[in-house]
Amino acid sequence: SQLTEAGGTLLGLVCCAGSGKSGTALSQTLEGWDGILRTNLTAPFLAAQACLPELITNSGSIVIVSSLAGLRAGPASIAYSSAKAGAIQLARCLAVDHGPQGVRSNVVCPGWVRTPMADDALGDLAADHGGLEGAYTKATSLAPDRRPATADEVAETIAWLLSKKASGINGATITVDGGAHVVDAESVVFLPPTL
């Protein structure tokens, strides 16, 4: 409302918040679960709810940043993966409900992205692999690109989805993960040792 009260026009909404705390169904606390869902799923819902009237008026667009963890389950990631999967479905519901009103809603699912948050997440792995470079090399070793994405690569994908150049894209999930999502986990045992 502050934007429109100041005479601005709301054309797009990007929901790019994230928080996580590792845990399984047995170790994750209800407080941790609630906090992770509040940041990763409830906040985008509330933001969309608040912005939709203007986005409908202006034929705007929504991009929700989820994660590769919303498409694939990782160890001790029950709350984060569940919340990010919910964020994907939230965007699809927004596309179905508000696409007829001219609002597009899409999802970007990054894999490893070189950021301070990812640096922190790889702290233990870095200690065992000669620092952060070694940790990122290990974490992306099965992705076809063999490297983390950059924040700029993710931002450019989001900008494209918000733009008229992506006017035919609605309800889509775009990965920015160097191809990690296409790797068959059960077949990696057959990779030659040099790869």
N, C-alpha and C positions, 0 to 999 in steps of 0.2 A: 504494500500500500504506500510506503514511503516513496518508491520509484514513481508510481503513477501520480501521487500527490504533487511531486516535483515536476510533473509534466513529461516524464519519461514514458517509454513504450516497452512493455515486457514482451520479448519475442522468443526467449528461450530460458529454460531452467536446467541447470546441471547439478545433480546430486552426487557429490564426490566426497563423502565423509566415510571414514572407516575406523573401526577399532576391533580389537580381538584379544582374547586371552585363551591360551590353550587349555584343553580339557576334554575328557571323555564324558559319556553319560554318567559315569560313576564319580568323576572328580570335579566336573564343572559345577559351580555353585549356582543357585537360583539368582543371586545378585549379579553374578558374572553373565549368566544367560540373558537376564533382563537388560542389562547395560549394553550388551553387544547387539541384541535385537533392536533396542531403542535407537542406537546410532546408525546401524546399517539398514534397517527396514522401516521402523516407525518414522524416523526423521524424513526420509524421502516421501513417504506417504503424506505426512503433514505439509511438507513443502509443495508437493503437487496439488494437494487440496487447496492450499492458500493461493497458488498461482493460476490454477485452471481457469477461473473466470476471465482473466486478462489474456491467457494463452488462447482460449477459445475465440475471444474477440479479435485477436491478432493473428490467428492461424499459426500459433507458435509451436515449439518443439521442446521435448523433454529428453534428456539423456541421464540415465542412472548409471553410475559406475559401480559395477559389481566386482567380480573377481573370477579367475579360473577356479577358485575354491567353491564358487557357486555352481559349477558344472561337474566338478570332480571332488570326491571326498578325500581328505588327507588325514593323517593320524592326529589324534587329540585336537580335532578342529570342529567338534560338533556344533557349537554355537555359531561360530563365524561362518562355516560352510552353510548351515541352515539359514542364517540371516541373508547371506549373499544369494542363495538359491531363491529365497523369498523375494529379494529385490528384482531378480529376473522376472519372476511371475508378476510382480507388481507392475513392471513396465508393460508386460503383455496385456494385463487387464486394462491399464490406461489406454493402450493402443486400441483395444476392442471397444471400450466404452466411449472414448473421446476422439478416435479417428474420424468417425462420421461428422464430428464438429470441427474438423480441420486441424486437430492437434496430433502430431506424430510423437511417439514415445519409443525410445530404443535403449539398448544396454551396451556398455563397453565392459568387457571382461579382461582386464590385464592379467598376465602371469607375473613373473618377477619383474619389477621395475626398480631401477636404481634410484632410491629415495632414502632419506634418513630413517623412515619407518621400516623399510626393508633392511637397511643396514642393521638396525636394532634386532629385527627378527632373525637375522643370520649370525648374530653374535656368537652363539655356541659353535656353529659350524665354522665360523671364521677362526676360532681358536684352534680347531683341529685341521684346518687346511691352509695355514700360512697367511691369514688375513682375509679381508673382505673380497679381494679379487679372487682368491682361491675358493671362497665360499660361493660367490656368484657363479664361478666356473662349475663347481660341483652341482649347485642348485639347478643350473640350466643345461646340464650335460646331456640330457635326453631330448631337449628341444632341438628341432632341426637347425635353428639359427645359432644355437650354442652361446647365447648371450642374453642378458636381461634387456628389456625394452628401456627406452629413455622416457622421462616425463614428457618431453616434447612430442614423442611419437604418440603417446596416449592423448595428449592435448589436441594434436592435429586430427586424430580420429574423431574426438568429441566435436571439434569445430566443424568438421565435414558433416557429421550427422545432424548438427544444428542448422546447417546451411541449406539453401534451395537446391544445391547440387545433389543432395540426398533426398529430394522431395518424394521419391517413390519408395523410400525405406520406412517401414513402420512395424513395430513389434519385433525387430531383429535383435539378435545378440551377436556382437562383433568381438572376436578375441584379438587381443594385442599381446601375444605370448610367444612370438617367434616360432609358432607352429606346435607348441607343446601339447595342445589339445588334440592333435591328430595321432599322437603316439600311442600305440597299443601296449599297455603296461605288461601284458602277458607275453609279448613277443620280444621285449628288449633283451631277454637272455640270448637271443640269436644274433645280436649285433656283433660284428667283428670287434676284437679288442682295440683296434686302432681308431674306432669311431667314438 
